[in-house]
């Protein structure tokens, strides 16, 4: 039988599949020749072949198979040939399982280790308790030589325990590269890259190097010196000496990062000179050191507007790998894009894929499938590493796909891989976990304009329902399917929390809480939509209030958990499901406010927003809390052309109390801060020192509604935007009673227990009151007759929806609302 790739093998006829179903193997092998009957080994296996086998591979084989010295045991024969079966590369192996035994041929210990990992997935136990293996021949090898991750994100670095577990995961998934480069490690970057690690951290790096070796992973230590490097012999030796310190800790693979910097450190000729020096004086002289890796300053196509890459291509030693993120900072990987950069740097680029990294959207989880990767690009890259989230366990969903893709590109299927990843990572509740992950894929609106598919299985039903809902029609079939989905969402977190992977649960706990509430909100939103089709406005209002309560609970979680300094909060289902709920909520509110003018928009309230003419910032989401608005930290250099500016605008109902910024390592000369009341006429702000990278202005003109920073020079300004924030408070000059008539159900006037308030009423029309309170609330509406002093009770009962007929109102010259219960009552609107 001829050799087949694994996908084809799994699609063989029913008889073959029924008699000998081959377990799914990850990463998928390059070629498989299956047979029909299984191999049974009642007496176990006896090791034979090589004299000094790799201890880590042998340990794994002993954990997987019954290894014994019994004379009736079948042979497990290992041969190290010194060259790979196909093609000649590290990690390749040939695995033959037949009736006489198991035979492994590999060029090196890594190939033997990977063959053992494949056996781990193939072995089964029959009803008699005997180990069985499917009879087959597997010829396997990786498409990409270097495969794994780069811990290169901004934010909290992984813990030591996280990294140890990641290295073990990489071993299982046949990934051989881990690049250590967390941006917030001060001994990797500024200010301490020249200094040795303290004793504790040095001991941890030794542990990581040892664990990496046990899992056949290259531990690559990266240095990031460009923020403050001086192109002097002293700093050249500082880098060399730091490499020596790391070599003494056991590190044998190295990288130099020049990403996200500006100024002197970003010069291509100087970088190449340093790297060539390191190549000659360290990489080539030290024993057992891997090829050097560098990350350029212009690491993506959108930034490659100079001859920077060409300089590297001409002058950089050809042995040095050059990293590349694609056509932009965060982008899918295409063959065309790879070929474009490879011509510039004169070598296959080393892909740094910025997924599932979330340092630009830390209120989201990116736990969807790994797709957008060209299956034809294997020859156009020297390595492929993914930049993960700061949540190590949650990142495994995407990394599972990265491992499959980099090993066997043409067999890679993102959808089936995603399903298998969910089963592998959370076997206790794989379906519930898949439901959670497929609705936590998208980063939301972001400055990189990188979006991911989300809620794919339900997007069609959601849009069908909303399309009919906008026409004031209730699609029962679509509603039933969406209700079923939201029921699954509501139940999923409890099932997921049964997992023994407590580290994963701890990482995603706030999102599990939010996901549960989203499920309940979705079911309630559908109930709101159904109630809104009838004439019972009281029932509609009550379901609307229930949905309001759930959305308020979601808002509390968003403002309580994951309060990092960058993108605070907890967002879930942000591409399909949360907008689905919000649209029903907003449309129902408009229908309640304008029952006879369904197409009339609600009264417009001004909103906080970003104000800029800089393309780099136009899609940056606003950071917003109850009393602050600001920019999310930008993890790249911001380039401001002459006359360009960036700023903030806040609500008319708010007054600014202070303004603060953090623009470290930036060009301060020529910057101008200004405020405006109308966005047209601008006034310079005095009192901000011209040389300060950080400052807080304690007082802003009370009439200000806009603030900005503008480049007043005649050249491009390069700055680091870490913080730009305005603190606000409610404008106390607004009469709370006005909130009862502002055509906004979210703004309320609170009526304390035992108090009363006059209600405006127009003769010749009815009156609708939208109220909320506790179950103990009791409201009385009294009308003072046109003649006489005895008040008439127009309504008495619980707070809720109240409608007063125009006939009763025509006889009253004054109407009052009385709170006769023990709790406050909120008046949302009077119409």
C-alpha positions in Angstrom: 0.0 0.0 0.0 1.4 3.4 -0.9 2.2 6.0 1.7 -0.7 8.4 2.6 -0.9 11.6 4.5 -2.8 11.4 7.7 -5.9 13.1 6.5 -6.2 10.7 3.6 -5.6 7.8 5.9 -8.4 8.8 8.2 -10.7 8.9 5.2 -10.2 5.3 4.1 -13.2 3.0 3.6 -15.5 2.0 6.3 -14.3 -1.5 6.7 -10.7 -0.4 7.3 -11.8 2.4 9.7 -14.1 0.1 11.6 -11.5 -2.6 12.1 -8.6 -0.4 12.9 -9.5 3.2 13.7 -6.3 5.2 13.8 -6.3 7.6 16.8 -6.0 11.3 15.9 -2.4 12.4 16.3 -1.2 15.9 17.0 0.7 17.3 15.2 -0.5 15.4 12.2 2.2 13.2 10.8 3.5 13.8 7.3 2.8 10.3 6.0 1.0 7.2 7.3 0.6 3.7 6.0 -2.1 2.0 8.0 -3.0 -1.6 8.2 -6.0 -3.6 9.6 -5.1 -5.5 12.7 -3.8 -4.1 16.0 -0.7 -5.2 17.7 -1.2 -6.8 21.1 1.6 -7.0 23.6 0.5 -9.1 26.6 4.1 -9.4 27.8 5.1 -5.8 27.1 8.2 -4.6 25.2 11.9 -5.0 25.7 14.2 -2.2 24.7 16.9 -2.9 22.2 19.2 -1.1 19.7 21.1 1.9 20.8 23.6 1.7 23.6 23.1 5.2 25.2 19.5 6.2 24.5 18.3 9.6 25.3 17.1 9.4 28.9 14.1 11.8 28.4 12.8 9.8 25.4 13.3 6.5 27.4 11.5 8.0 30.4 8.6 8.8 28.1 8.6 5.4 26.5 8.6 3.8 30.0 5.6 6.0 31.0 3.8 5.0 27.8 4.5 1.3 27.2 5.0 -1.6 29.5 8.8 -2.0 29.3 10.1 -5.3 30.7 12.9 -7.8 30.5 10.6 -10.8 30.0 11.8 -13.2 27.3 8.4 -13.2 25.6 8.2 -9.4 25.3 8.2 -7.9 21.9 11.1 -5.8 20.8 11.1 -2.0 20.9 14.1 -1.4 18.7 15.7 2.1 18.5 18.1 3.1 15.8 19.8 6.4 15.6 21.0 6.8 12.0 22.6 10.2 12.0 20.4 11.4 9.2 16.7 11.9 9.1 14.5 9.5 7.2 12.8 12.3 5.3 14.2 14.9 4.8 17.5 15.5 6.7 16.3 17.6 9.6 16.2 17.4 13.4 13.0 15.9 14.8 12.3 13.6 12.0 11.5 9.9 12.7 10.2 6.7 11.2 7.9 4.6 13.4 7.1 1.1 12.2 4.6 -1.0 14.2 4.0 -4.6 12.9 3.3 -8.0 14.4 6.9 -8.5 15.3 7.3 -5.4 17.4 7.9 -1.6 17.3 10.8 0.0 15.5 12.0 3.6 15.7 14.5 5.1 13.4 15.6 8.7 14.0 18.5 11.0 13.3 18.8 12.4 16.8 17.4 12.3 20.3 14.8 14.9 19.4 13.4 12.6 16.7 13.4 9.7 19.2 11.5 11.9 21.7 8.9 12.8 19.1 8.4 9.2 18.1 7.8 8.5 21.7 5.2 11.3 21.8 3.4 9.8 18.8 3.4 6.4 20.6 1.8 8.0 23.6 -1.1 9.1 21.5 -1.4 5.7 19.7 -1.4 3.3 22.6 -4.7 1.9 23.8 -5.8 -0.7 26.3 -8.2 -3.5 25.3 -10.9 -5.1 27.5 -8.5 -7.7 28.9 -6.2 -4.9 30.0 -3.5 -5.5 27.4 -1.8 -2.6 25.6 -2.5 -2.4 21.9 -1.0 -0.4 19.1 -2.4 0.1 15.6 -0.2 -1.6 13.0 1.1 1.2 10.8 4.2 2.9 9.4 4.6 6.6 10.0 7.2 8.7 8.3 7.3 12.1 10.0 9.2 15.4 10.1 8.5 19.1 10.7 7.9 21.5 7.9 9.5 24.4 9.8 12.8 23.8 11.6 12.1 26.1 14.6 8.6 26.0 16.1 7.2 27.4 19.3 6.6 30.7 21.1 8.1 34.0 22.0 7.2 35.4 25.3 7.4 38.9 24.0 4.2 40.6 25.2 3.8 43.7 27.4 2.3 43.3 30.8 2.8 40.8 33.6 5.3 38.1 32.5 4.5 34.5 33.0 5.3 33.0 36.4 8.0 30.4 36.8 5.4 27.7 37.2 3.6 28.9 34.0 6.9 28.6 32.0 7.7 25.1 33.3 4.2 23.9 32.3 4.5 25.6 28.9 7.8 23.8 28.2 6.2 20.4 29.0 3.2 21.3 26.7 5.7 22.2 23.9 7.3 18.8 24.3 4.0 17.0 23.9 3.2 19.1 20.8 6.6 18.7 19.2 7.5 22.4 19.5 11.2 23.0 19.9 11.6 26.7 20.6 10.8 29.0 23.5 12.1 32.6 23.2 12.3 34.4 26.5 11.7 38.1 25.9 9.0 39.5 28.2 8.9 43.3 27.8 8.5 43.9 31.5 11.5 41.9 32.6 14.0 44.7 33.6 17.0 42.4 33.1 15.9 41.6 29.6 15.4 45.3 28.7 16.0 48.7 30.2 17.1 49.7 32.7 19.0 46.5 33.8 19.9 44.6 30.6 23.6 45.2 31.4 23.4 43.7 34.8 23.3 40.0 35.9 20.1 38.5 37.2 19.7 38.4 40.9 20.2 35.0 42.6 16.6 33.9 42.7 15.9 34.8 39.0 19.2 33.3 37.9 18.2 30.0 39.6 14.9 30.0 37.9 16.5 30.5 34.5 18.7 27.5 35.2 15.6 25.5 36.0 13.9 26.6 32.8 17.0 25.6 30.7 17.0 22.2 32.3 13.2 21.7 31.8 13.5 22.9 28.2 16.2 20.4 27.5 14.1 17.6 29.0 11.4 18.4 26.5 13.7 18.9 23.6 13.0 22.7 23.5 15.6 25.3 22.8 15.5 27.9 25.5 16.3 31.2 23.7 17.2 34.1 25.9 16.6 37.5 24.3 18.1 40.9 25.2 16.3 44.2 24.3 19.0 46.9 24.6 17.8 49.5 22.0 15.9 51.8 24.4 19.1 53.2 25.9 22.0 51.5 24.1 25.1 53.6 23.2 26.9 52.6 20.1 30.2 52.4 21.9 32.8 49.7 22.5 31.7 49.7 26.2 28.1 48.8 25.4 29.1 46.4 22.7 31.1 44.5 25.5 28.1 44.9 27.8 25.9 42.9 25.5 28.7 40.3 24.9 29.3 40.0 28.7 25.5 39.6 29.4 25.4 36.8 26.8 28.3 35.3 28.7 26.4 35.5 32.0 23.5 33.7 30.4 25.8 31.1 28.9 27.1 30.3 32.4 23.4 29.8 33.5 23.1 27.1 30.8 21.6 29.1 27.9 22.7 28.0 24.5 20.4 30.0 22.2 20.2 33.8 22.0 18.3 36.6 20.4 18.6 40.4 20.2 15.4 42.5 20.0 15.3 46.0 18.5 11.5 46.2 18.4 9.4 49.2 19.6 12.2 51.7 19.9 13.2 55.0 18.2 16.2 57.3 18.0 19.8 56.1 18.1 18.9 52.5 18.9 16.9 52.1 15.7 19.8 52.6 13.2 20.1 49.5 10.9 23.9 49.9 10.3 24.7 50.1 14.0 22.4 47.1 14.8 24.0 45.0 12.0 27.5 45.9 13.3 26.7 44.8 16.8 25.0 41.6 15.6 27.9 40.7 13.4 30.3 41.3 16.3 28.2 38.9 18.5 28.1 36.3 15.7 31.9 36.4 15.3 32.9 36.8 18.9 30.3 34.7 20.7 28.0 32.5 18.5 30.9 31.0 16.5 33.3 30.7 19.4 31.1 29.2 22.1 30.4 25.5 22.1 26.9 24.2 21.3 25.4 27.6 20.6 22.4 27.9 18.2 22.1 30.5 15.4 21.5 34.0 16.5 18.0 35.5 16.1 17.3 39.3 15.8 14.0 41.2 15.8 14.3 44.4 13.6 12.9 47.8 14.4 10.9 47.7 11.1 9.5 44.3 11.8 6.4 44.6 9.6 5.6 45.7 6.1 3.5 48.7 7.2 6.6 50.3 8.9 9.1 49.4 6.2 9.2 52.7 4.5 13.0 53.3 4.5 16.0 51.3 3.4 16.4 49.8 6.9 15.6 46.2 5.8 17.8 46.5 2.7 20.7 47.6 5.0 20.2 44.5 7.1 19.9 42.3 4.0 23.3 43.6 2.6 25.3 43.8 5.8 23.9 41.3 8.3 25.7 37.9 8.6 23.7 35.4 6.6 23.6 33.0 9.5 21.5 35.4 11.6 17.8 34.9 11.6 15.6 38.0 11.1 12.1 38.1 12.7 9.0 39.3 10.9 5.3 39.9 12.0 3.7 40.1 8.6 2.2 43.0 6.7 1.5 44.9 9.9 2.1 44.5 13.7 -0.7 42.0 14.0 -1.6 40.3 10.7 -2.2 36.9 9.1 0.8 35.3 7.5 0.8 35.1 3.7 3.2 33.6 1.2 3.2 36.9 -0.7 4.1 38.8 2.4 6.9 36.4 3.2 8.4 36.6 -0.2 8.3 40.4 -0.1 10.4 40.7 3.0 12.7 37.8 2.1 13.9 39.7 -0.9 14.7 42.6 1.3 16.6 40.8 4.0 18.1 38.2 1.6 17.1 35.2 3.7 13.9 33.4 4.8 12.4 35.4 7.6 11.7 34.0 11.0 8.0 34.5 11.7 6.9 36.2 14.9 3.1 35.8 14.7 1.3 38.2 17.1 -1.5 35.8 18.1 -3.0 35.0 20.5 -1.2 37.9 22.2 -3.7 40.3 23.9 -1.5 43.1 25.3 -3.5 45.5 23.1 -6.9 44.2 24.2 -6.4 42.9 27.8 -10.1 43.0 28.5 -10.6 40.1 26.0 -9.5 36.5 25.8 -8.3 35.2 22.4 -9.1 31.6 22.7 -10.3 30.8 19.2 -8.7 28.7 16.4 -5.4 29.6 14.8 -6.2 30.5 11.2 -5.0 33.0 8.6 -1.8 31.0 8.1 -0.7 30.2 4.5 -0.3 26.5 3.9 2.1 27.1 1.1 4.6 29.2 3.1 6.9 26.5 4.6 9.8 27.2 2.3 9.5 31.0 2.9 10.2 30.9 6.6 13.1 29.7 8.8 11.1 29.6 12.0 7.6 30.2 13.2 6.8 31.3 16.8 3.6 32.7 18.2 3.4 35.5 20.8 0.9 34.3 23.4 -1.3 36.0 26.0 -0.1 36.8 29.5 -2.5 34.0 30.5 -0.4 31.0 29.8 -3.0 28.2 30.2 -5.6 30.1 28.1 -3.0 30.5 25.3 -2.8 26.8 24.8 -5.9 26.7 22.7 -4.2 28.8 20.0 -0.8 27.2 20.5 -2.2 23.8 19.9 -3.0 25.0 16.4 0.4 26.7 16.0 2.1 23.4 16.7 0.0 21.6 14.1 0.5 24.3 11.5 4.3 24.6 11.8 4.7 20.8 11.7 2.5 19.9 8.7 1.0 22.9 7.0 -0.9 21.3 4.2 -2.7 18.8 6.5 -3.6 21.6 9.0 -7.3 22.2 9.4 -8.1 25.1 11.9 -11.6 24.0 12.6 -11.0 20.3 13.4 -7.8 21.3 15.3 -9.8 23.8 17.4 -12.2 21.0 18.4 -9.4 18.7 19.3 -7.6 21.5 21.2 -10.7 22.0 23.4 -10.8 18.3 24.1 -7.1 18.1 24.9 -7.0 21.1 27.2 -10.2 20.5 29.1 -11.2 16.8 28.7 -13.6 17.0 31.6 -16.1 19.2 29.7 -14.8 19.7 26.1 -18.2 20.8 24.6 -18.7 23.4 27.3 -15.2 24.6 26.9 -15.6 24.9 23.1 -18.8 26.9 23.6 -16.8 29.3 25.9 -13.8 29.5 23.6 -15.6 30.1 20.3 -17.3 33.1 21.9 -14.1 34.5 23.3 -12.1 34.8 20.1 -12.2 38.4 19.0 -10.1 41.3 20.4 -12.9 43.9 19.9 -12.3 47.2 18.2 -8.6 48.0 18.4 -5.9 50.2 17.0 -4.4 47.4 14.9 -7.7 46.8 13.2 -7.2 43.1 13.6 -10.4 41.2 14.2 -11.2 37.5 14.5 -14.3 35.5 13.6 -16.4 34.8 16.7 -19.6 32.9 17.5 -19.4 31.5 14.0 -22.0 28.8 14.5 -24.6 31.3 15.7 -23.9 34.5 13.7 -26.4 33.6 11.0 -29.3 33.0 13.5 -28.4 36.2 15.4 -28.5 38.3 12.2 -31.7 36.6 11.0 -33.4 37.4 14.3 -32.2 41.0 14.4 -33.1 41.6 10.8 -36.7 40.7 11.6 -36.7 42.4 15.0 -35.8 45.7 13.3 -38.9 45.3 11.3 -40.9 44.7 14.5 -41.3 41.0 13.7 -40.4 38.1 16.0 -38.7 35.2 14.3 -39.6 32.2 16.4 -37.3 29.7 14.8 -34.2 31.9 15.1 -35.3 32.8 18.6 -35.5 29.1 19.6 -32.0 28.4 18.3 -30.6 31.5 20.0 -32.3 30.6 23.3 -30.7 27.1 23.1 -27.3 28.7 22.6 -27.8 31.1 25.5 -28.9 28.2 27.7 -25.6 26.4 26.8 -23.7 29.6 27.5 -25.4 30.0 30.9 -24.5 26.4 31.9 -21.0 26.2 30.4 -19.0 28.0 33.2 -20.2 25.5 35.9 -19.2 22.6 33.7 -15.8 24.1 32.9 -15.1 24.7 36.6 -15.1 20.9 37.2 -11.7 20.8 35.5 -8.7 19.7 37.5 -6.7 22.5 35.6 -7.1 25.0 38.4 -4.5 27.3 36.9 -6.6 27.7 33.8 -9.8 28.3 35.8 -8.0 31.0 37.9 -6.9 32.7 34.7 -10.3 32.9 33.0 -12.5 33.1 36.2 -13.8 36.7 35.6 -14.7 35.8 32.0 -16.5 32.7 33.2 -18.6 34.9 35.5 -19.2 37.3 32.7 -20.0 34.5 30.2 -22.7 33.1 32.6 -24.3 36.5 32.9 -24.2 36.9 29.1 -26.1 33.7 28.7 -28.8 34.9 31.1 -28.8 38.3 29.5 -29.3 36.7 26.1 -32.3 34.6 27.3 -33.8 37.7 28.9 -33.2 39.8 25.8 -35.2 37.3 23.8 -38.0 37.5 26.4 -37.9 41.3 26.1 -38.2 41.1 22.3 -41.1 38.7 22.6 -42.9 40.9 25.2 -42.3 43.9 23.1 -44.4 42.5 20.2 -47.6 42.7 22.3 -49.7 45.5 23.8 -48.7 44.8 27.4 -46.2 47.6 28.1 -46.1 46.7 31.8 -44.8 43.2 30.9 -42.3 44.7 28.4 -41.1 47.1 31.0 -40.6 44.4 33.7 -38.5 42.2 31.3 -36.6 45.3 30.2 -35.8 46.0 33.9 -34.6 42.4 34.3 -32.3 42.8 31.4 -31.1 46.2 32.8 -30.2 44.5 36.0 -28.2 41.8 34.2 -26.4 44.4 32.1 -25.7 46.3 35.3 -24.2 43.2 36.8 -22.0 42.7 33.7 -20.9 46.3 34.1 -19.9 45.7 37.7 -17.8 42.7 36.7 -16.2 44.8 34.0 -15.3 47.5 36.5 -14.2 45.2 39.3 -12.1 42.5 37.8 -9.0 42.6 35.6 -8.3 46.2 36.5 -4.9 46.3 34.8 -3.5 49.8 34.0 -3.9 49.3 30.2 -7.3 47.9 29.0 -9.3 47.3 32.1 -12.3 45.1 32.3 -13.9 41.8 31.2 -15.4 41.6 27.7 -17.0 38.5 26.3 -18.9 37.7 23.1 -18.0 41.1 21.8 -18.4 40.5 18.1 -21.8 38.9 17.9 -23.6 38.0 21.1 -23.0 41.1 23.3 -24.1 43.4 20.4 -27.1 41.1 19.8 -28.2 41.7 23.4 -27.4 45.4 23.3 -29.4 46.0 20.1 -32.5 44.4 21.5 -32.1 46.4 24.7 -31.6 49.7 22.9 -34.4 49.2 20.4 -36.8 48.1 23.1 -36.0 51.3 25.0 -36.6 53.4 22.0 -40.0 51.6 21.4 -41.0 52.3 25.0 -40.0 56.0 24.8 -41.6 56.5 21.3 -44.5 54.1 21.0 -46.1 56.1 18.2 -42.8 57.0 16.5 -40.9 53.8 16.2 -38.4 55.2 13.8 -37.5 58.2 15.8 -34.2 58.0 17.5 -34.0 58.7 21.3 -32.7 62.0 22.5 -29.0 62.2 21.7 -26.6 62.2 24.7 -23.1 63.4 24.0 -20.5 60.7 24.5 -16.8 60.5 25.4 -14.5 59.9 22.4 -11.0 59.9 21.0 -10.1 63.0 19.0 -7.3 62.6 16.5 -6.2 63.0 12.9 -3.4 60.5 13.3 -4.1 57.3 11.4 -2.2 55.2 13.9 -4.7 56.2 16.6 -8.0 56.5 14.8 -9.1 52.9 15.7 -7.7 52.9 19.2 -10.5 52.1 21.6 -11.3 54.6 24.4 -10.4 53.6 27.9 -13.4 54.6 30.0 -14.6 54.1 33.6 -17.2 55.9 35.7 -15.0 59.0 36.2 -12.1 58.7 33.8 -11.5 58.6 30.0 -8.2 58.0 28.3 -6.1 56.3 25.7 -5.1 52.7 26.1 -1.3 52.4 26.3 0.2 52.2 22.9 2.9 49.4 22.7 4.6 50.9 19.6 6.2 54.2 18.8 3.6 56.9 17.9 4.6 59.0 14.9 3.0 62.5 14.8 3.5 64.5 11.6 3.7 68.4 11.8 0.4 69.9 12.8 -1.2 66.5 13.8 -2.7 66.0 17.3 -4.4 63.6 19.6 -6.8 64.2 22.4 -10.1 63.5 24.1 -13.6 64.7 24.2 -16.0 64.2 27.1 -19.8 64.4 27.7 -21.6 67.6 28.0 -23.0 66.2 31.3 -19.5 65.9 32.7 -16.9 68.4 33.9 -13.2 67.7 33.8 -11.4 67.9 37.2 -7.8 66.9 36.2 -5.7 65.8 33.3 -2.6 63.5 33.4 -0.2 62.0 30.9 2.8 59.7 30.7 4.9 60.1 27.6 8.3 58.6 28.7 11.3 58.6 26.4 9.5 60.9 24.1 10.4 64.0 22.1 9.1 66.9 24.2 10.3 69.9 22.3 7.6 71.4 20.2 4.6 69.7 21.9 1.6 71.9 22.8 -1.3 71.0 25.1 -4.6 72.8 24.4 -8.2 72.8 25.5 -11.5 73.8 23.8 -15.1 74.2 24.6 -16.4 73.6 21.1 -13.7 71.7 19.4 -13.0 74.6 17.1 -11.4 77.4 19.1 -8.4 76.2 21.1 -6.5 77.7 24.0 -3.0 76.8 25.1 -2.7 75.2 28.6 -0.2 76.9 30.8 1.4 75.3 33.8 2.8 72.1 32.1 6.6 72.0 32.2 8.0 71.7 28.7 10.5 68.9 29.7 8.3 66.7 31.8 7.5 63.2 30.5 4.8 62.7 33.1 2.6 65.3 34.7 -0.8 65.8 36.3 -2.7 69.1 35.8 -5.0 69.5 38.8 -7.3 72.1 37.3 -8.9 72.5 33.9 -11.2 75.3 32.7 -14.7 74.3 33.7 -16.1 75.0 30.3 -13.6 72.7 28.6 -15.0 69.7 26.7 -11.8 68.8 24.7 -8.1 68.5 25.4 -5.3 67.6 23.0 -1.5 67.5 22.4 -0.3 68.9 19.1 3.0 68.7 17.2 3.9 72.4 16.5 7.3 71.6 14.8 8.0 71.1 11.1 9.2 67.5 11.4 7.8 64.2 12.5 7.6 63.7 16.3 8.1 60.2 17.7 6.7 59.6 21.2 5.7 56.8 23.5 2.1 57.1 24.5 1.7 55.3 27.9 -1.1 57.4 29.4 -3.3 60.3 28.5 -6.3 60.6 30.9 -9.0 63.0 31.9 -10.8 62.7 35.2 -14.4 63.9 35.2 -17.3 64.4 37.5 -21.0 64.9 37.0 -22.0 68.5 36.2 -23.9 69.4 39.4 -25.6 72.4 37.7 -28.1 70.0 36.0 -31.4 69.7 37.9 -32.0 66.0 38.7 -35.7 66.5 37.9 -34.8 67.1 34.3 -33.6 63.5 34.1 -37.3 62.4 34.3 -38.0 64.0 30.9 -34.7 63.6 28.9 -35.9 60.6 26.8 -33.2 58.4 28.3 -34.3 55.4 30.4 -30.7 55.0 31.8 -30.7 58.4 33.6 -32.8 58.4 36.7 -34.1 60.8 39.4 -34.2 59.0 42.8 -37.3 59.5 44.9 -36.5 58.7 48.6 -38.9 56.9 50.9 -41.6 59.2 52.3 -41.0 61.9 49.7 -43.1 63.2 46.8 -42.5 65.1 43.6 -44.7 67.0 41.1 -45.2 65.4 37.7 -45.6 67.6 34.6 -48.8 66.6 32.7 -50.2 68.0 29.5 -54.0 68.4 29.1 -55.5 66.2 26.4 -52.9 63.5 26.6 -52.2 60.4 28.8 -49.2 60.0 31.1 -46.7 57.1 31.2 -44.4 56.6 34.1 -41.4 54.2 34.0 -40.3 53.4 37.5 -38.3 50.8 39.3 -37.7 49.8 42.9 -37.7 46.9 45.3 -40.5 44.5 45.9 -41.5 46.5 48.9 -41.8 49.8 47.0 -45.3 51.3 47.0 -46.2 54.3 44.9 -49.2 56.6 45.0 -50.1 59.0 42.2 -52.3 61.8 43.4 -54.2 64.4 41.5 -55.4 67.7 42.9 -58.9 68.4 41.3 -59.5 71.6 39.4 -62.0 72.6 42.1 -61.7 71.6 45.7 -58.9 70.5 47.9 -59.4 66.8 48.3 -56.7 64.9 46.4 -57.7 62.0 44.3 -55.7 58.7 44.1 -55.0 58.1 40.4 -52.8 55.0 41.1 -51.7 53.0 44.1 -49.4 50.0 43.9 -45.9 48.8 43.2 -43.3 50.8 41.3 -43.2 49.8 37.6 -45.0 50.9 34.5 -47.9 53.2 35.2 -50.3 54.7 32.6 -52.7 57.4 33.5 -55.6 58.1 31.1 -56.1 61.6 29.7 -59.6 61.7 31.1 -58.4 61.5 34.7 -55.6 64.0 34.0 -58.0 66.5 32.5 -59.7 66.9 35.9 -56.5 67.5 37.8 -54.6 70.7 38.0 -51.6 69.1 39.7 -50.2 65.6 39.7 -47.8 64.3 42.4 -45.9 61.0 42.8 -45.6 59.8 46.4 -43.2 57.1 47.6 -45.0 55.5 50.5 -42.7 52.4 50.7 -39.6 51.9 52.8 -37.1 52.0 49.9 -36.0 54.5 47.3 -37.8 54.5 43.9 -36.1 55.4 40.7 -38.0 57.5 38.1 -36.6 56.6 34.7 -38.9 58.6 32.5 -42.2 60.4 32.5 -43.9 60.7 29.1 
